[in-house]
Each structure stands twice: as structure tokens, then as C-alpha cells.
Amino acid sequence: MLLAEAADIAENLRRLNRKILTDKENRWKYFQQCLNLVEQSVSNTGSELEELIDIFYPAHSRFERQFISIRWIREDVCRKLSISPLVWDESLAGKPMVPLLAVESPEYGGEGMTVKQALMLMGRIQDLGFLQIASKMNEKEAMLFWSRATDEPPMMPIDRFLQMVSYITDAGAQSMMAIRKMLDTMSPTEIINRLLKEEIIDMDVKTMQPGQAFRGPVYRAWTKMSTPTKVYVETIEYPRRYLHITEFPEGTFKGVLYGRDRQIIGKVVQPPIQKEGVFEVEADGCNIKCLTDVFALGDDWDIHKLPYADRLSFLNKTDSKLPIKEGRLMEADSELGQLIETADNTQRIRLTLPGPFEVGGEGGWMILKDAFHINLLIASIRKDEEFNTFVRVAAMDGYEMYEIGELEVPVGPAQHMRQRLAQQGMLAGLNWLPIDEYAVVVTVEVTDFKLDTLSLVGANLDYVDDNLGYSDVAQLTDLIEMAN
């Protein structure tokens, strides 16, 4: 597929998806237009839909996720054009960068490269430099090229794109819930191939098959002063991973460690158990320290459907060469302080739900020592000359908000905020921009709160939670209680 063709598809999908989100009365009309566009691309490209995934969705691509940063482009351009970085900052601060980078390419022309050639060229940006790369494509191609190279958010969510593909296949239209269930255990490319082959896809994960990666459950930060009842308290010393042990060839057992997002962490040459299975483990790199849970063992691939206590019984019956770490049941409400005192500086505490293991669902909560996690409202936002993002956060004082501090936002949450606000036509600049009316709620790790000024002294912004609203924002009295 030509890069120019992919760029046309991306531009039209972005435009139509924006209208789907903003024009509720004509939403179905724009959705139909999206379907027609995707159908045309399928009929024209066939198996090349895999290339669209590679160029549209860095997180699911076979190629590197981000090839270059805006900071590097700034330094490269300023050095080659002999201009001061201050001139760049004064001219471009607060403006969307990808369209400005694309303008440096000619309006028409280009070398007519394919998507694969473009992805290979991204790996040579630092060798050739921005200006030489920009001359190889036209402006429309450059929009997609630099968006992919700098890891900008895609034109629409991957689940929405896959749902549109399902509408135009004989396998039948799939719901968003079904698509998300598929993404828990399959890559987008595998889903597309099965849809195009008219295979029937069961949206439920029936078994936990060794060797089949899956998306792990989410453990959100616990934001209250006391713990829930009937949960299991676990102490975490090393990162939790998922260990798949398979037998191939016969008599030879090999292990592979996966992260929560189905990413391969590494291989385990000598697994702790000489039997096929799927386990949760604590691992330092590829060095497994202990086993903490089991989801499949031998011919029984349904262990993950059992309650946590029953899974531990299975785990204790194995002839593991490594120790087994178990959680203890919390029968009644407990103060966080009592739990935190049981962990040292290198440990974290996890509250695990007692029911079955939920693939891609909710697993429980996390608690950090010497820190509290609370939900705060973003009152205003701005960027500085170096394109770093800052926010003013607020707690609720009754029904009114009360600003309690200013924080720098990490790159991931900053991109999330920028995409969400852009849908409302809001772009952050050098001056503070009030956004409290849009109810952007973030989870903040608070290590110190100053009572005399009612302000944050030590805090880090962890993530933006789109499932939360005004009613979930912490009250000022919660912070005062925490400081006491």
C-alpha cells in the first residue's frame, strides 16, 4: 500500500470520527461514511490491512512505537538552519506540532513510497535529519508520517476501527464489547484475519491456554482511608508477570514471561515447574523469585474461573522449585496505616478480589507505602517553552473547588489530556487555560500535604481516569484528615 493511500484513509477517518463525536443528530450518517471508506480500503488493499495497523496504531504495530521526539527535531532544525531554539519556542509554543512539521514538505510530489518503506525510513530519521526526510514526501503523506514517528494518538480508537472492519465482512458485525474481549487475547491483525476469513469468534475467554497471551486485569489505586472487606492482602516486592510454560518438543518445557499488556518480557530457560501451565509470578527481569497465582495447569485450563482461595490450593499442590507467596484474607475494615506498617520501603501492597481471575477486567487495588492515592480535578492547564505540561489541581470544598497545588504532567497522561481536550476544541498554550468545566479527573499520589497553606508539598500525577466525574473528586476534608 502506498503511504499516500494510507494518508488519505487516515485523514478522512479522523474527520468523520470527529463528526461522530460532536454531531449527535447525524452520528449514524457519518458512521456509514466511515464504513464505506473502510470497505473501499479493504477491497483495494486486501491483506494489506495489516499495514494500516502498523502505520495507524503504534501500540499494536510490528515496528518500533516511537522513532523520534519533538525535542530532537527542534534541536536538529535549529542547528542546521543556524537559528536560536528560543526563536522556535516563541513561534511554535502551544501549537499542534505535526501539522507544522508537515508544512515543511512540498504540497505535491514526493517519492511515492509505500507504507513499509515509510516505516523503514522512520528508523533513519536521526541519520538523515528532519529536512532531508521532509523533502521525500508531500504534505499529506508527511501528516501521517510524523504523526506515526512521534507517537501521536491515532485518528480513532483501535476497537472502533476493528468494529468497522467487522461490519463489512461475512463474519458479521461485532459489538464494541465483543471487540474489546477479542483484544484481551488477540492482536488486531489476528482479529482482522479471522473476520476476513469469516471465522466465528467467541467473545468469551473459555480457557486459559498456555502460550496464548492475554490482557491482565487492572489494579487501580485505592483512594480511601480504610480498606474494603473480604479482599486478600498481598505484599509485592518485584514486578508481577504472567509465566506461560509450554512443552515443545515432547519432554522439553520452556517458559515465556508476559506483561499485563501481552508484551513479551523474556524467556525462562528453566521453568520452576516441569508441566504446562499459566502462572502469575514475581520476577526481577527474567529471574523468577516466587509463584503467586495459577490460572491453568496441565490439562485443566479452567482454573482461572475458580475463586482466589481455590487457585491457591492448586498452586500449593504443585512441586514448584520456587517459594509460593500467598495473600491473607482481610475480613473487616482496616486502616491503611496498619497495612502500610507491614511493608518496607521496597514493597507495595495489593488488595486482590476474592473471585475468579478476570481477563482484562478488574483485579483489585494497589496501595503504596508512605503515599496516598486521591482523585483530584484539573482546574487549569498550560505548557512551557520546552513543551512540558503543567496543571493546577483542586479538591472539592463542598460543591466548590479549591486549588491545592501545581504539578508537572508525565508524557503519557499529558497526551491523554491533550487528545481529550482537543475533542472540545481546547489547546493548551503558555498561559493558564481554565478547564474545570470539562471534569478531567486525575489520580494523584500524595506523599505530603501542608496544613497551614492547604497545599500539596509532595505529589505525583499517575494517570487520567475517564471513568470518574465531579462526584469522585476528593473533598478537602479528606486531605486534612490524611495530613493529621
NUVOBA-421910 format. One line per field, with one value per residue (C-alpha): x, y, z; residue number from 1. Coordinates in nm, 3 decimals. Layout:
! NUVOBA-421910
px <- X, ...
py <- Y, ...
pz <- Z, ...
num <- NUM, ...
! end
This chain:
! NUVOBA-421910
px <- 0.000, 0.122, 0.180, -0.037, -0.332, -0.292, -0.269, -0.600, -0.770, -0.632, -0.737, -1.093, -1.135, -1.010, -1.253, -1.551, -1.468, -1.459, -1.807, -1.932, -1.818, -1.956, -2.268, -2.508, -2.800, -2.610, -2.387, -2.523, -2.474, -2.106, -2.065, -2.197, -1.948, -1.671, -1.791, -1.786, -1.433, -1.310, -1.489, -1.316, -0.979, -1.042, -1.142, -0.845, -0.580, -0.698, -0.437, -0.266, -0.495, -0.203, -0.003, -0.278, -0.247, 0.131, 0.104, -0.212, -0.162, 0.193, 0.092, -0.014, 0.247, 0.523, 0.756, 0.901, 0.642, 0.818, 1.109, 1.182, 1.086, 0.979, 1.275, 1.520, 1.353, 1.377, 1.748, 1.815, 1.630, 1.777, 2.130, 2.102, 1.926, 2.151, 1.862, 1.821, 1.596, 1.430, 1.302, 1.147, 0.986, 0.845, 0.698, 0.561, 0.487, 0.136, 0.066, -0.002, 0.336, 0.257, 0.073, 0.361, 0.614, 0.408, 0.409, 0.785, 0.712, 0.600, 0.226, 0.252, 0.508, 0.711, 0.883, 0.565, 0.693, 0.495, 0.386, 0.666, 0.924, 0.795, 0.824, 1.179, 1.262, 1.145, 1.433, 1.679, 1.547, 1.841, 2.087, 1.930, 1.785, 1.440, 1.482, 1.604, 1.327, 1.064, 1.170, 1.092, 0.713, 0.426, 0.239, -0.046, 0.197, 0.403, 0.100, 0.071, 0.449, 0.529, 0.221, 0.342, 0.708, 0.635, 0.369, 0.075, -0.266, -0.437, -0.727, -0.975, -0.954, -0.841, -1.161, -1.376, -1.165, -1.189, -1.564, -1.594, -1.395, -1.634, -1.935, -1.808, -1.718, -1.936, -1.845, -2.094, -2.086, -1.936, -2.027, -1.771, -1.783, -1.704, -1.414, -1.265, -1.296, -1.109, -0.833, -0.777, -0.630, -0.569, -0.376, -0.567, -0.406, -0.526, -0.878, -0.888, -0.761, -1.025, -1.300, -1.195, -1.185, -1.544, -1.446, -1.691, -1.526, -1.649, -1.633, -1.581, -1.245, -1.338, -0.998, -0.655, -0.441, -0.065, 0.119, -0.181, -0.106, -0.389, -0.450, -0.424, -0.672, -0.639, -0.539, -0.641, -0.509, -0.705, -0.824, -1.000, -0.871, -0.992, -0.973, -1.265, -1.381, -1.327, -1.021, -0.682, -0.384, -0.063, 0.284, 0.463, 0.843, 0.913, 0.703, 0.420, 0.437, 0.248, 0.452, 0.343, 0.506, 0.470, 0.608, 0.786, 0.929, 0.791, 0.969, 1.116, 0.947, 1.007, 0.871, 0.785, 0.715, 0.447, 0.346, -0.010, -0.047, 0.060, 0.411, 0.689, 0.929, 1.168, 1.224, 1.275, 1.514, 1.447, 1.082, 1.007, 0.755, 0.801, 0.440, 0.240, 0.054, -0.008, 0.106, 0.142, 0.492, 0.718, 1.022, 1.331, 1.382, 1.366, 1.473, 1.161, 1.153, 0.829, 0.490, 0.180, -0.115, -0.211, -0.466, -0.406, -0.213, -0.167, -0.492, -0.703, -0.729, -1.025, -0.852, -0.871, -1.251, -1.214, -1.205, -0.866, -0.855, -0.918, -0.649, -0.400, -0.493, -0.399, -0.075, 0.026, -0.017, 0.245, 0.603, 0.744, 1.118, 1.047, 0.860, 0.488, 0.363, 0.002, -0.227, -0.411, -0.784, -0.894, -1.218, -1.309, -1.228, -0.870, -0.692, -0.437, -0.174, -0.189, -0.128, 0.144, 0.338, 0.369, 0.561, 0.916, 1.039, 1.079, 0.738, 0.389, 0.054, -0.211, -0.575, -0.689, -1.055, -1.160, -1.347, -1.234, -0.947, -1.095, -0.906, -0.888, -1.121, -1.086, -0.842, -0.846, -0.645, -0.289, -0.158, 0.189, 0.385, 0.425, 0.176, -0.196, -0.379, -0.658, -0.872, -0.833, -0.988, -0.779, -0.856, -0.631, -0.353, -0.058, 0.265, 0.607, 0.867, 1.004, 0.656, 0.627, 0.270, 0.165, -0.172, -0.332, -0.522, -0.814, -1.010, -1.378, -1.479, -1.840, -1.968, -1.694, -1.345, -1.035, -0.695, -0.433, -0.125, 0.053, 0.202, 0.405, 0.229, 0.418, 0.423, 0.159, -0.112, -0.026, -0.102, -0.424, -0.534, -0.439, -0.643, -0.945, -0.938, -0.879, -1.215, -1.367, -1.158, -0.926, -0.549, -0.306, -0.065, 0.183, -0.091, -0.308, -0.623, -0.921, -1.067, -1.252, -1.585, -1.465, -1.428, -1.083, -1.018, -0.670, -0.533, -0.250, -0.001, 0.032, 0.328, 0.297, 0.026, 0.085, -0.195, -0.119, -0.145, -0.374, -0.144, 0.041, 0.408, 0.496, 0.280, 0.298, 0.027, -0.024, -0.297, -0.619, -0.930, -1.208, -1.448, -1.457, -1.650, -1.707, -1.864, -1.542, -1.311, -1.166, -1.303, -1.068, -1.154, -1.007, -0.669, -0.685, -0.760, -0.473, -0.228, -0.329
py <- 0.000, 0.348, 0.592, 0.843, 0.599, 0.536, 0.911, 0.969, 0.699, 0.843, 1.199, 1.100, 0.870, 1.143, 1.396, 1.159, 1.033, 1.393, 1.447, 1.123, 1.254, 1.607, 1.582, 1.352, 1.408, 1.286, 1.033, 0.733, 0.908, 0.973, 0.619, 0.488, 0.708, 0.559, 0.210, 0.295, 0.429, 0.119, -0.109, 0.065, 0.029, -0.342, -0.408, -0.214, -0.349, -0.696, -0.843, -0.503, -0.411, -0.528, -0.236, 0.003, -0.130, -0.078, 0.284, 0.389, 0.221, 0.229, 0.037, -0.264, -0.235, -0.479, -0.181, 0.045, 0.256, 0.597, 0.678, 1.040, 1.316, 1.673, 1.790, 1.614, 1.766, 2.109, 2.069, 1.930, 2.208, 2.487, 2.354, 2.314, 2.648, 2.829, 2.971, 3.001, 2.747, 3.048, 3.157, 2.812, 2.824, 3.173, 3.090, 2.741, 2.708, 2.576, 2.491, 2.140, 2.022, 1.755, 1.992, 2.240, 1.967, 1.853, 2.206, 2.170, 1.911, 2.020, 2.037, 1.793, 1.540, 1.308, 0.981, 0.770, 0.543, 0.255, 0.216, -0.035, 0.197, 0.482, 0.274, 0.173, 0.537, 0.636, 0.432, 0.655, 0.996, 1.066, 0.967, 1.176, 1.464, 1.621, 1.846, 1.568, 1.334, 1.607, 1.651, 1.287, 1.317, 1.555, 1.741, 1.491, 1.199, 1.393, 1.440, 1.063, 1.007, 1.249, 1.152, 0.791, 0.875, 1.089, 0.851, 1.091, 0.948, 0.763, 0.910, 0.680, 0.407, 0.065, -0.105, 0.134, 0.070, -0.309, -0.284, -0.101, -0.376, -0.635, -0.459, -0.526, -0.895, -1.201, -1.294, -1.027, -0.703, -0.727, -0.512, -0.292, -0.523, -0.824, -0.644, -0.546, -0.905, -1.020, -0.766, -0.924, -1.235, -1.150, -0.889, -0.655, -0.827, -1.169, -1.032, -0.882, -1.203, -1.411, -1.168, -1.168, -1.548, -1.549, -1.733, -1.719, -1.555, -1.634, -1.316, -1.506, -1.640, -2.000, -2.134, -2.007, -2.180, -2.194, -1.994, -1.770, -1.422, -1.228, -0.882, -0.885, -0.722, -0.363, -0.285, 0.076, 0.295, 0.273, 0.624, 0.577, 0.580, 0.228, -0.097, -0.293, -0.616, -0.970, -0.897, -1.066, -0.852, -0.925, -0.778, -0.712, -0.691, -0.736, -0.675, -0.923, -1.110, -1.390, -1.706, -1.941, -2.286, -2.496, -2.834, -2.845, -3.077, -3.353, -3.365, -3.014, -2.738, -2.371, -2.057, -1.710, -1.408, -1.161, -0.822, -0.709, -0.580, -0.910, -0.777, -1.037, -0.965, -1.252, -1.626, -1.858, -2.142, -2.346, -2.309, -2.369, -2.643, -2.917, -2.905, -2.692, -2.408, -2.036, -1.867, -1.525, -1.476, -1.211, -1.162, -0.945, -0.922, -1.287, -1.414, -1.557, -1.502, -1.678, -1.800, -1.606, -1.750, -2.017, -1.998, -2.321, -2.638, -2.950, -3.043, -2.818, -2.480, -2.357, -2.294, -1.918, -1.943, -2.052, -1.817, -1.695, -1.933, -2.238, -2.129, -2.111, -2.470, -2.583, -2.385, -2.541, -2.890, -2.831, -2.946, -2.597, -2.541, -2.183, -2.050, -1.972, -1.638, -1.625, -1.334, -1.324, -1.262, -0.923, -0.996, -0.648, -0.284, -0.189, 0.143, 0.196, 0.280, -0.072, -0.224, 0.022, -0.054, -0.417, -0.323, -0.192, 0.081, -0.155, -0.319, -0.239, -0.368, -0.511, -0.577, -0.872, -0.954, -1.299, -1.410, -1.559, -1.410, -1.153, -1.130, -0.759, -0.673, -0.552, -0.733, -0.513, -0.214, -0.103, 0.080, 0.236, 0.286, 0.646, 0.767, 0.813, 0.799, 1.052, 1.177, 1.548, 1.780, 1.964, 2.333, 2.472, 2.366, 2.522, 2.437, 2.599, 2.692, 2.336, 2.189, 2.041, 2.029, 2.167, 2.157, 2.313, 2.052, 2.108, 1.923, 1.983, 2.208, 2.104, 2.181, 2.435, 2.352, 2.457, 2.466, 2.286, 2.268, 2.272, 1.959, 1.870, 1.606, 1.299, 1.245, 0.968, 1.146, 1.472, 1.314, 1.171, 1.515, 1.684, 1.439, 1.466, 1.847, 1.871, 1.700, 2.002, 2.249, 2.331, 2.368, 2.447, 2.739, 2.941, 3.097, 2.911, 2.776, 2.701, 2.357, 2.271, 2.259, 1.957, 1.740, 1.599, 1.386, 1.252, 1.011, 1.171, 1.003, 1.235, 1.194, 1.520, 1.782, 2.117, 2.207, 2.575, 2.655, 2.365, 2.272, 1.973, 1.951, 1.611, 1.464, 1.287, 1.267, 0.900, 0.887, 1.035, 0.833, 0.890, 0.680, 0.941, 1.270, 1.553, 1.324, 1.117, 1.412, 1.405, 1.653, 1.899, 1.737, 1.408, 1.578, 1.742, 1.405, 1.247, 1.515, 1.456
pz <- 0.000, -0.083, 0.200, 0.011, 0.015, 0.387, 0.447, 0.262, 0.470, 0.795, 0.707, 0.619, 0.919, 1.154, 1.004, 1.019, 1.368, 1.492, 1.349, 1.508, 1.846, 1.807, 1.585, 1.771, 1.533, 1.226, 1.401, 1.209, 0.874, 0.948, 1.078, 0.746, 0.562, 0.775, 0.685, 0.315, 0.348, 0.531, 0.283, -0.005, 0.163, 0.226, -0.136, -0.261, -0.026, 0.076, 0.313, 0.339, 0.629, 0.843, 0.707, 0.814, 1.169, 1.153, 1.041, 1.230, 1.568, 1.710, 2.023, 1.810, 1.535, 1.446, 1.426, 1.694, 1.876, 1.865, 1.637, 1.726, 1.971, 1.903, 2.113, 1.879, 1.572, 1.736, 1.801, 1.452, 1.269, 1.481, 1.432, 1.054, 0.998, 1.249, 1.449, 1.823, 1.998, 2.162, 1.820, 1.773, 2.118, 2.075, 1.736, 1.798, 2.171, 2.236, 1.870, 1.734, 1.608, 1.348, 1.108, 1.141, 1.060, 0.760, 0.612, 0.557, 0.287, -0.063, -0.121, -0.413, -0.524, -0.308, -0.393, -0.384, -0.108, 0.032, 0.395, 0.461, 0.305, 0.521, 0.838, 0.746, 0.671, 1.021, 1.159, 0.969, 1.077, 1.303, 1.029, 0.751, 0.953, 0.953, 0.646, 0.416, 0.531, 0.480, 0.116, 0.034, 0.073, 0.011, 0.283, 0.319, 0.345, 0.598, 0.825, 0.870, 0.870, 1.153, 1.348, 1.347, 1.406, 1.714, 1.854, 1.828, 1.929, 1.639, 1.442, 1.621, 1.889, 1.771, 1.892, 1.685, 1.374, 1.417, 1.466, 1.134, 0.965, 1.112, 0.954, 0.604, 0.646, 0.611, 0.969, 1.076, 1.270, 1.617, 1.917, 2.088, 2.390, 2.170, 2.002, 2.338, 2.459, 2.148, 2.213, 2.554, 2.392, 2.025, 1.832, 1.593, 1.295, 1.411, 1.465, 1.115, 0.954, 1.134, 1.037, 0.672, 0.673, 0.803, 1.118, 1.408, 1.706, 2.056, 2.263, 2.591, 2.704, 2.770, 2.877, 2.977, 2.716, 2.785, 2.520, 2.440, 2.577, 2.743, 2.884, 3.261, 3.498, 3.619, 3.978, 4.039, 4.317, 4.643, 4.731, 5.067, 5.423, 5.510, 5.313, 5.168, 5.330, 5.203, 4.992, 5.000, 5.102, 4.910, 4.956, 4.626, 4.616, 4.243, 3.929, 3.876, 3.544, 3.371, 3.310, 3.031, 3.038, 2.722, 2.616, 2.280, 2.173, 2.393, 2.726, 2.694, 2.893, 2.815, 2.977, 2.845, 3.067, 2.958, 3.099, 3.161, 2.802, 2.639, 2.576, 2.596, 2.884, 2.817, 2.808, 3.104, 3.017, 3.333, 3.443, 3.812, 3.722, 3.463, 3.349, 3.109, 3.274, 3.320, 3.642, 3.798, 3.935, 4.083, 3.862, 3.856, 3.481, 3.371, 3.713, 3.882, 4.258, 4.357, 4.234, 4.341, 4.145, 3.892, 3.607, 3.413, 3.492, 3.284, 3.112, 3.335, 3.158, 3.363, 3.698, 3.638, 3.678, 4.041, 4.343, 4.459, 4.759, 4.538, 4.293, 4.580, 4.674, 4.323, 4.344, 4.676, 4.530, 4.260, 4.302, 4.246, 4.284, 4.399, 4.704, 4.684, 4.815, 4.933, 5.018, 5.350, 5.377, 5.515, 5.698, 5.827, 5.756, 5.841, 5.848, 5.574, 5.832, 5.974, 5.630, 5.534, 5.852, 5.743, 5.426, 5.399, 5.163, 4.866, 4.894, 4.773, 4.892, 4.662, 4.750, 4.538, 4.479, 4.607, 4.293, 3.960, 3.761, 3.519, 3.189, 3.102, 3.391, 3.749, 3.975, 4.286, 4.411, 4.483, 4.791, 4.811, 5.132, 5.251, 4.990, 4.943, 4.611, 4.574, 4.287, 4.206, 3.947, 3.688, 3.732, 3.457, 3.221, 3.035, 2.853, 2.899, 2.638, 2.645, 2.573, 2.921, 3.051, 3.390, 3.566, 3.870, 4.067, 4.302, 4.568, 4.639, 4.928, 4.948, 4.598, 4.523, 4.403, 4.598, 4.424, 4.628, 4.407, 4.074, 3.913, 3.607, 3.396, 3.266, 2.889, 2.882, 3.084, 2.903, 2.565, 2.706, 2.831, 2.506, 2.299, 2.528, 2.534, 2.159, 2.103, 2.279, 2.077, 2.370, 2.312, 2.594, 2.544, 2.750, 2.963, 3.213, 3.045, 3.279, 3.206, 3.528, 3.342, 3.140, 3.456, 3.385, 3.695, 3.770, 4.028, 4.226, 4.457, 4.759, 4.993, 5.191, 5.248, 5.422, 5.660, 5.718, 5.346, 5.247, 4.960, 4.819, 4.912, 4.767, 4.490, 4.153, 3.890, 3.800, 3.533, 3.396, 3.481, 3.226, 3.432, 3.709, 3.744, 3.988, 4.247, 4.265, 4.339, 4.692, 4.943, 5.111, 5.444, 5.316, 5.266, 5.607, 5.767, 5.575, 5.696, 6.057
num <- 1, 2, 3, 4, 5, 6, 7, 8, 9, 10, 11, 12, 13, 14, 15, 16, 17, 18, 19, 20, 21, 22, 23, 24, 25, 26, 27, 28, 29, 30, 31, 32, 33, 34, 35, 36, 37, 38, 39, 40, 41, 42, 43, 44, 45, 46, 47, 48, 49, 50, 51, 52, 53, 54, 55, 56, 57, 58, 59, 60, 61, 62, 63, 64, 65, 66, 67, 68, 69, 70, 71, 72, 73, 74, 75, 76, 77, 78, 79, 80, 81, 82, 83, 84, 85, 86, 87, 88, 89, 90, 91, 92, 93, 94, 95, 96, 97, 98, 99, 100, 101, 102, 103, 104, 105, 106, 107, 108, 109, 110, 111, 112, 113, 114, 115, 116, 117, 118, 119, 120, 121, 122, 123, 124, 125, 126, 127, 128, 129, 130, 131, 132, 133, 134, 135, 136, 137, 138, 139, 140, 141, 142, 143, 144, 145, 146, 147, 148, 149, 150, 151, 152, 153, 154, 155, 156, 157, 158, 159, 160, 161, 162, 163, 164, 165, 166, 167, 168, 169, 170, 171, 172, 173, 174, 175, 176, 177, 178, 179, 180, 181, 182, 183, 184, 185, 186, 187, 188, 189, 190, 191, 192, 193, 194, 195, 196, 197, 198, 199, 200, 201, 202, 203, 204, 205, 206, 207, 208, 209, 210, 211, 212, 213, 214, 215, 216, 217, 218, 219, 220, 221, 222, 223, 224, 225, 226, 227, 228, 229, 230, 231, 232, 233, 234, 235, 236, 237, 238, 239, 240, 241, 242, 243, 244, 245, 246, 247, 248, 249, 250, 251, 252, 253, 254, 255, 256, 257, 258, 259, 260, 261, 262, 263, 264, 265, 266, 267, 268, 269, 270, 271, 272, 273, 274, 275, 276, 277, 278, 279, 280, 281, 282, 283, 284, 285, 286, 287, 288, 289, 290, 291, 292, 293, 294, 295, 296, 297, 298, 299, 300, 301, 302, 303, 304, 305, 306, 307, 308, 309, 310, 311, 312, 313, 314, 315, 316, 317, 318, 319, 320, 321, 322, 323, 324, 325, 326, 327, 328, 329, 330, 331, 332, 333, 334, 335, 336, 337, 338, 339, 340, 341, 342, 343, 344, 345, 346, 347, 348, 349, 350, 351, 352, 353, 354, 355, 356, 357, 358, 359, 360, 361, 362, 363, 364, 365, 366, 367, 368, 369, 370, 371, 372, 373, 374, 375, 376, 377, 378, 379, 380, 381, 382, 383, 384, 385, 386, 387, 388, 389, 390, 391, 392, 393, 394, 395, 396, 397, 398, 399, 400, 401, 402, 403, 404, 405, 406, 407, 408, 409, 410, 411, 412, 413, 414, 415, 416, 417, 418, 419, 420, 421, 422, 423, 424, 425, 426, 427, 428, 429, 430, 431, 432, 433, 434, 435, 436, 437, 438, 439, 440, 441, 442, 443, 444, 445, 446, 447, 448, 449, 450, 451, 452, 453, 454, 455, 456, 457, 458, 459, 460, 461, 462, 463, 464, 465, 466, 467, 468, 469, 470, 471, 472, 473, 474, 475, 476, 477, 478, 479, 480, 481, 482, 483, 484
! end
